[in-house]
Amino acid sequence: MNCKYSRHITLVVMLLLTVAAAMAQDNDKVLNRQYADMKKLHFGFSIGMNFQDLNITNNGFTTADGEQWYADVPNHSPGFSVNVLADYRLGQHFNLRFSPGMYFGNKVVKYINALGDATAPDKTHYRQSQNIKSTYVVLPVEVKFSALRRHNYRPYFTSGVMGVVDVSKDRPDQLQLKNSDVMLTVGMGCDFYLPFFKFCPEVKFCFGLKNMLKKDRPDLQDNEQMMRFTQSVDKIKDNMVVVTFYFE
């Protein structure tokens, strides 16, 4: 995972530890929802945040007028996520989970001309940016492996695949991305058994499998100033970190 995520991951781990410390209880107290994990099928919902990233492979293309553009996503802004959940019990430690939902977010791509003059009056020949807004419909299917319950909490890990469809109508002129992707997901979290429901904070890492770059751009045939950005990139893959709070 890209080191740019380290700050977000640190905040998430601190949050989970804080929640665990606040909600964990001594073993001599009453167990909440003792039979919650015995249900063959149960439902829930979640809200959370997502941090979207693009893994961009630049190729060092040099334009006819001597420009060499490199693209990157140096910073991340939190987006909003909402899902519904269906959980099917496979055994004492394993559950199959389906949690369709929507992720709202954006990626700000920064372009730097490596051969440009940073002191030139016209900064567009040295530095540009592009805000790519996304509205994802997500279809995650995951297997949840849970440890043994310890009083009113139970840690777990998840792994699976997630179909992603971008239904946003925002189609920028510089780099354009394809509308659908398939992502591998791995995550970790903890079930906290409260008197009336389970509260489950979780952090999940998502890795896109497809090259999302639209290389064929007939709309830019007569616009070399925009086409140079597409020519400078070979491959783009989606990555995400998702922080989710389940209520089950």
HELIX and SHEET records of a PDB file:
HELIX    1   1 CYS A    3  TYR A    5  5                                   3    
HELIX    2   2 SER A    6  MET A   23  1                                  18    
HELIX    3   3 ALA A   36  MET A   38  5                                   3    
HELIX    4   4 LYS A  123  HIS A  125  5                                   3    
HELIX    5   5 PRO A  218  LEU A  220  5                                   3    
HELIX    6   6 GLU A  224  GLN A  231  1                                   8    
SHEET    1   A10 TRP A  69  ASP A  72  0                                        
SHEET    2   A10 GLY A 101  ASN A 113 -1                                        
SHEET    3   A10 PRO A  78  ARG A  89 -1                                        
SHEET    4   A10 LEU A  41  ASN A  58 -1                                        
SHEET    5   A10 VAL A 233  PHE A 247 -1                                        
SHEET    6   A10 LYS A 198  GLY A 208 -1                                        
SHEET    7   A10 SER A 180  TYR A 193 -1                                        
SHEET    8   A10 TYR A 153  ASP A 166 -1                                        
SHEET    9   A10 ARG A 127  SER A 146 -1                                        
SHEET   10   A10 PHE A  94  PHE A  98 -1                                        
END                                                                             
